[in-house]
């Protein structure tokens, strides 16, 4: 701890020039007497530092001295500074440490470089998830301690949160959503969505992360398995030029890819394509937003749902306005107050909702 303070003291003197001992003491959260003892230690170690008493005096390094940043080339320092302090580090409670590290790098590398790249990771039109337990998870990871979790199911059902004890293996931020990778029963690596962790307590019991565990490699495998295991409900439909142009915006990469793979245009410019959804109801809700710009060819159940949805809309808006109720239409297949909207988050960008197995 003292060695770290001595380094910080040198960097402060290098960055600020002549500084009073009281200012240094406040910055380092020690007494003025400790500052003078540290200055003596630096001098004994060969660092050219001086302390001038009285008005106008202060502590400073001799002119021309720079504390060496060992083994770090200018381009390496630039690489560390280019991102600034990402928001993910703030959420992990490491903003202060990262800011201090950047200050040290700038001072010792002799550069005043400022961040050139800003990471805004969450996708458009998605709210920020509250993750109050994230810092406890990070603490357990750094301290190699087991965690006691209260984890609620992801289906929105009434089941209460389940208590679990896990060994933390790593944290992943996927498009602004945090996930905990942890060893559950039998040592099997499991993925938990951090937003669903109602409580997290760091235990005294140690947990040694397996030496051969590669977080990035595990996440790549798990993500690929998750994508292939998702429900697939293919829908074949015809789309107008206007609808084709909007598919990428409404359904993301999956919609753009489906548009590229569509059959050749007919005389009106319409094309036939297939797009996969999570289930029948999701298909009807999302395609209804296109109105008459799409025509579902199969399956017939989606056509029937679209007809029922259209009838419900006409019944709702075709007559005099009435008091609001709990339904969104009286036709068969009515789906209540569900909203049909283009949010930019299509089937291909459906958020994974893993639970511990």
N, C-alpha and C positions, 0 to 999 in steps of 0.2 A: 504494500500500500504506500509506503514512504517513497519507494523508488518511482512509483507512478506520479506521486506529488512532485518530486524533484523534476521530472520531465515536464510536467505541466507548468512548473515555475519557470523553467528555462524558456518554454514556448511563449508564456505570457510576457516575459521580459523582451523576447525577440520581437513579438508582435507590437508591443506598446512603447518600447523604448524606456525612458526613465519613468519609474512608477514608485509611489510611496509604499512602504512596508505595510501600512494599514490597509491600503487598497488591495494589495496582494493577499493579505490575511483574510479579508472579506471574500475575495474570489475563491480562495482555496479552503475556506471554512476552518481556519486554524487561528492560533494566536499570533500576535506580532513577534513574540519571542521565538515561536517555532519558525517563523519566516527567517529570522536572523540565523538560527541554527542551520536551517536548510541552505542558506547562502554560504555559510562556512563549509558545509559539506560539498557544495558544488565547487567552491574554490579549491578545496583539497583534492577534488577529482580532476582538476585541470581546466574547469570552465572559467573563463575570465570574467568574473562578476565583481561589481563594486557597490558599496553602499555608502553614500555621502550623507552625514547627519545635518540637522539644522534646516532653516527655511531655504527653499529652493533645492534641497537635496533630494535624494531618493535612491532607489536601487536600479541598476542597469547593467547591461552587458557592454564590454568594451567594443568600440566601433569596429565593424568589419567581421565580427564573429557571427557565425550561423551554425545552429545546431544541426548536425548531419541527419538526413533521413536515409538511413542505411539501405543500400541496395534498391532504391526506388528511383527509376528514371522519370524525366518530366512527362513523357507520354503515359507512363503508368499512373502517375499522380493525376493526370487529366482524366484517365479512365475511371478513377475512383470518385472524381468530383462531378462528372458530367451529369449524373442523375440527381444530385442534391440529396435530400432526405425523402425517399418515397413515403407515401401515406401509410403503407403497410408497416413500416418501422414505427411510426407513431402509434398505430393500433397495438403493436407488440410492446409498447412502453420503452422503446429504444431511441426515441427521438433525441433526447439529451446526449446520449453516448455517441450517436451518429454525428450530431452537430459538432461535438467536441473533437471527434476524430477528423472531420473535414477541416476544422480550424487548424488542427495540428498539421495536416497534410499541406494546406495552403501556405502556412507560415514556413514550414521546414523546406518545402519545395520552391519557395520564393515566387509563388504565383498568386494572383488575385482572381483566379478563374471562378466564375459563377456557374450554377447549373445551366446546361443548355438543353436538357431533355426533361420533360415533365410527364410522369406516368399517371394517367387518369383511367384506372383499370375497369371500373364497373361499366357495363353496357348502357346505352341510352335508354331512358324511360324505365329504369329499374331503381327502386328505392334502396337506400343504404341499409344493410342489415345491422342490427344491433348485436354486438358480440362482447358483452361485458366480461365473459369468462376467458377471453383470449389471452390476457396477460398471465393468468394463472397457468394456462396451458404452456405458454412460452417459458414461464418460470420452472415448471416441472421438466420441460425438455432440457433447459440449460443445466438444471441441478440433477438430472438423471434420477428423478423420483417418480413413483407411481402416482396415478390420479384416481380419485373417487369422483364419478360423474353421475349426474341425474340427467338422463337423455330421454326426450319425449319422441314418440313416433312421428313420422313425416306424413302420414295420411290424413292428418287433421281430425282424427277420431277422438273419442272420449277417453281412450286409454291413458292412464297416468304415466308420468316419466318413470323410467326404469333405472334403478341404481346399478352401476357397473364400476369395476375396478380395472383399469387398463394401464399398460406401459406405453408412454408416448414415444412415437417413432419419428414424427415430423409434422409440420404444418404446411398446407398448400393453399395458395390464393388463386382461385380459378375465376377469372373475369370479375373480381371484386368480391367473390364469395369464399369464405374461409372454410377449410376442412381440416380435421385432425386425423392423422393416420396413427393408429395405435395397435398394440398387440393385445388382443382379447384372450378369451379362453384358449388354452393349448398353444399360445404363442402366435395364433393366426392374425395376420395384419388385416385390420378392419378400418373402414372410413366412416367418420362421424361428421355431420354438418355442424359447425360450431354454433350457428345461430340457434340450434335446437338443444344446446347444452344449457339446462336451467341452472345448474350449480356445478362447480368444479373445486375440488379441494386437493391440494398437494399433500401427499402422504410422506411420512418419514421413511417408508420402505424404499430402498434404492431399486432402480431399474436400469440394467445395463443394456444399452442399445446394441443389437448384434453388429459385429464388426463388418459383416458382409452385406448389411442392409443398405441399398441404394434408393433413396427417396424418389429421385427423378425417374429411375427405371421402374420402380413399383407403380408410380402414378401413371406412367405411360401405359403399362400393361393393364392396370385397373380401368383406366379411361376407355381403352379399346374394348375391354370386356363389357363395360357398362353400355357403350354405344350399341354393341351387337345384341345385348340382352334386352334393350328397350322394346316395348310393344310396337309392332308395325301394322298399320292399317292402311293399305294402299287404296288410293282413290284415283280413278281415271276420269279426266274431264277435258272439255274443250275450253280454250281461253282466247279472248279477243286480244288484239295488239296492246290495248291499254292495260289489260290484266297481266299480260306477259311482261310488260315493262315494270309492273309493280311487284312482281313475285319476289324478287330479291330483297326489296325493302320490307315486305310484309313477312316473308318466311325465312329470311336470312340466306345463308349459303346454300341450304338445301333447296330453296325455291329457285335461286339463280341457276343451280346445277340442273334442276328439272326442266327449266325453260330452255337451257342449252341442248338438252337431250330430246326435246319435243319433236314430234313428227313435222314434216314440211308443212308450210302454210297452205291453206286452201285459198279459193278465189277472194275471200273476204279478209284474208290475213290471219284467220284463226288457226291455232295449232292444238293438237291433242297431246297430252302429257299425263304422267302419273306422279303423284306426290304422296308420301307416307305421313300419316298422322298417328297420334297416340291411341286414338279410339274413334268410334263412329261419331259420337257427339262432338268431339273436338273438330273433326273434319267439317261437319255441318255448320258449326258456329263460325269457323274461320272463313269458309268459302262463302257464307251468306253475306259477308261484308262486301263482296264483289258485285252483289246484285245480279243484273242480267249480263254481266261481262264474262261469266263462266257458265258452262252447262255440264253438270255431272253426268257421265255416261254409265259408270258403275262404281260401287254396288248400288242396287236400287234402294236400299235402306237409307242411304245418304240423300238420294233424291227425295224420298218421302219426308225425311226430316226437314229438308230445305223448303218443301211445299208447306209443311205444317208451320214452319217458322214464318214464312211469308204471309200465310193466312192470319197468324197471330198478330203480326205487325199491322196488317190491314184492319183487323178488328180493333186494335188498340188506337190507331190514328185515323181510321176512316170515319168515325162518328164523333159526336160531341165529347169533349174532354170530361172525364169523370174523376172522382176521388181516387187517389192511388191505392192499390191493394197489393197483395202478395204475389199476384200472377203477372206474367208478361204477355198473356194471350190465351184465348180460350180454345184454340184448335187442338186437335189430337197431336200428341208428341210435344206439346208445349213444354218448355224447359224453365219455366219460372222467370226470374228477373235476371237471367244471364245476359251479359253485355257482349255484343259482337264488336270487336275493335281491331284495328290494325296497329299493333304495338311494336312491330319490328322484331319480335321474338317468336319465330315460327317453330315448327316441330323440330327442326335441326338444332335449335338453340334451347330446347327444353332443359330447364335446370335439373341436374341430377339431384336426387334426394336420397342418398345412401343411408342405410341404417346398419347398425351392428348386427352381424349374423349370429 
